């Protein structure tokens, strides 16, 4: 069997997106990338990664199925400005017949500092019924190859974080009731 660039890409660990540019309309009144557009950049990168396993636009058109994000946890580490080129890494942490657990990092493309992380749970959805459905066997097999390639990566420190006030911060200051 002849190996194509698409099949070879399954073995990149983690997957690294192409370089992305920040659009002027995404900059907010603070002079940096508005928080919503971090998700746009992560979304574009994950689309690029999952196209490699057969879950691209052709899949949506031909098989009438896609993947939807069910839960997302973003941590903002360092602000991005208009001139900052970025790349995202994608690590497939786990998957089953209907779900994908993914960890992503957004980094400056030439200086490599970390700007944000995103942990996501995604669901495979039949677009006709709008219900969660199993992956087809060929996509499931490709996901298994990607997961195997990513299984040797270190466990991300940011994984599974819970949002909440630390216990010491919950106590009211003296004199405040």
C-alpha positions as CSV (number, residue, x, y, z in Angstrom):
1,X,0.0,0.0,0.0
2,X,1.4,3.4,-1.0
3,X,1.7,5.9,1.8
4,X,0.2,9.3,1.2
5,X,1.0,12.5,3.1
6,X,-2.5,12.3,4.7
7,X,-1.9,8.8,6.1
8,X,1.6,9.7,7.4
9,X,0.1,12.7,9.3
10,X,-1.6,10.3,11.7
11,X,1.7,9.7,13.3
12,X,2.5,13.3,14.3
13,X,2.4,13.6,18.0
14,X,1.0,16.0,18.8
15,X,-0.7,17.3,15.6
16,X,0.6,20.8,14.8
17,X,-1.7,23.1,12.9
18,X,-0.7,25.4,10.1
19,X,0.2,29.0,11.1
20,X,-2.8,31.1,11.7
21,X,-3.2,34.9,11.7
22,X,-5.3,37.0,14.0
23,X,-7.9,39.1,12.1
24,X,-8.2,42.9,12.9
25,X,-11.9,42.5,13.9
26,X,-11.0,40.0,16.6
27,X,-9.1,42.7,18.7
28,X,-11.1,44.1,21.5
29,X,-11.0,47.5,23.3
30,X,-8.2,46.1,25.5
31,X,-6.0,45.9,22.5
32,X,-5.7,42.1,22.5
33,X,-7.4,39.1,21.1
34,X,-11.0,38.9,22.4
35,X,-11.6,35.7,24.4
36,X,-14.2,34.4,22.0
37,X,-11.7,34.2,19.1
38,X,-9.3,31.9,21.0
39,X,-12.1,29.3,20.4
40,X,-12.2,30.2,16.7
41,X,-8.5,29.5,16.4
42,X,-8.8,26.2,18.4
43,X,-11.7,25.2,16.2
44,X,-9.8,25.9,13.0
45,X,-6.9,23.8,14.2
46,X,-9.1,20.9,15.3
47,X,-10.8,20.9,11.9
48,X,-7.4,20.7,10.3
49,X,-6.4,17.8,12.6
50,X,-9.5,15.8,12.2
51,X,-9.6,16.2,8.4
52,X,-6.5,14.0,8.6
53,X,-8.6,11.1,10.1
54,X,-11.5,11.5,7.7
55,X,-13.7,13.9,9.6
56,X,-13.4,16.9,7.2
57,X,-15.9,18.8,5.1
58,X,-16.2,15.9,2.6
59,X,-17.2,13.6,5.5
60,X,-20.0,16.0,6.5
61,X,-21.3,16.3,2.9
62,X,-21.0,12.6,2.0
63,X,-21.9,10.9,5.3
64,X,-24.2,13.5,6.8
65,X,-22.4,13.4,10.2
66,X,-20.0,15.6,12.0
67,X,-18.6,16.2,15.5
68,X,-19.9,18.8,17.9
69,X,-18.3,20.3,21.0
70,X,-20.2,19.3,24.1
71,X,-17.9,20.9,26.7
72,X,-14.9,23.2,26.5
73,X,-12.5,24.5,29.2
74,X,-10.2,27.3,28.1
75,X,-7.3,28.7,30.1
76,X,-5.9,32.0,29.0
77,X,-2.2,32.2,29.8
78,X,-0.8,35.1,27.8
79,X,-2.5,37.7,25.7
80,X,-2.3,37.7,21.9
81,X,-2.1,40.8,19.8
82,X,-2.9,41.4,16.1
83,X,0.7,40.9,14.9
84,X,1.1,37.5,16.7
85,X,1.1,34.4,14.4
86,X,-0.1,31.3,16.2
87,X,-0.1,27.5,15.8
88,X,-2.1,25.0,17.8
89,X,-1.2,21.6,18.9
90,X,-3.9,18.9,19.2
91,X,-3.6,15.8,21.4
92,X,-6.2,13.1,21.2
93,X,-6.4,12.0,24.8
94,X,-9.2,9.4,24.5
95,X,-12.1,8.4,22.4
96,X,-14.9,5.8,22.3
97,X,-17.5,4.9,19.7
98,X,-19.2,8.3,20.0
99,X,-16.9,10.7,21.8
100,X,-13.5,12.5,21.5
101,X,-11.5,13.9,24.4
102,X,-9.0,16.5,23.1
103,X,-6.4,18.8,24.6
104,X,-5.1,21.7,22.7
105,X,-2.4,24.4,23.2
106,X,-2.2,27.7,21.3
107,X,1.3,29.0,21.0
108,X,3.1,31.9,19.3
109,X,4.2,30.4,16.0
110,X,7.8,31.8,16.1
111,X,8.5,32.5,19.8
112,X,6.7,29.3,21.0
113,X,5.3,30.8,24.3
114,X,2.0,29.4,25.5
115,X,-1.0,31.6,25.1
116,X,-4.0,29.4,25.9
117,X,-5.0,25.8,26.5
118,X,-8.4,24.1,25.7
119,X,-9.7,20.8,26.9
120,X,-12.8,19.6,24.9
121,X,-15.3,16.8,24.9
122,X,-16.7,16.3,21.4
123,X,-19.6,14.1,20.3
124,X,-20.1,12.4,16.9
125,X,-23.5,13.4,15.6
126,X,-25.8,12.2,12.8
127,X,-26.8,15.4,11.0
128,X,-30.2,14.0,9.9
129,X,-31.4,12.9,13.3
130,X,-29.3,15.5,15.2
131,X,-28.4,12.8,17.7
132,X,-25.2,11.3,18.9
133,X,-24.2,8.3,16.8
134,X,-21.3,5.8,16.5
135,X,-18.3,6.6,14.3
136,X,-18.1,4.5,11.1
137,X,-15.5,1.7,11.3
138,X,-13.0,3.4,9.0
139,X,-13.0,6.7,11.0
140,X,-12.8,4.7,14.3
141,X,-9.7,2.9,13.0
142,X,-8.1,6.2,12.0
143,X,-8.8,7.6,15.4
144,X,-7.2,4.5,17.0
145,X,-4.0,5.2,15.0
146,X,-4.0,8.8,16.1
147,X,-4.6,7.9,19.7
148,X,-1.8,5.3,19.6
149,X,0.6,8.0,18.2
150,X,-0.5,10.4,20.9
151,X,-0.4,8.0,23.8
152,X,3.3,8.5,24.4
153,X,2.9,12.2,25.0
154,X,3.0,13.6,28.5
155,X,-0.2,14.0,30.4
156,X,-1.1,17.7,30.2
157,X,-0.9,19.5,33.6
158,X,-4.0,21.6,32.7
159,X,-6.2,18.6,32.2
160,X,-9.4,18.2,34.3
161,X,-9.1,21.5,36.1
162,X,-12.2,22.7,38.0
163,X,-13.2,26.3,38.2
164,X,-13.8,27.6,41.7
165,X,-12.5,29.9,44.4
166,X,-9.7,28.5,46.5
167,X,-10.9,27.6,50.0
168,X,-8.9,30.3,51.6
169,X,-10.5,33.0,49.4
170,X,-14.0,32.0,50.3
171,X,-13.8,33.2,53.9
172,X,-15.2,36.7,54.3
173,X,-12.8,39.3,55.5
174,X,-13.2,40.2,59.2
175,X,-15.9,42.8,59.8
176,X,-17.8,41.9,56.6
177,X,-21.0,40.0,57.0
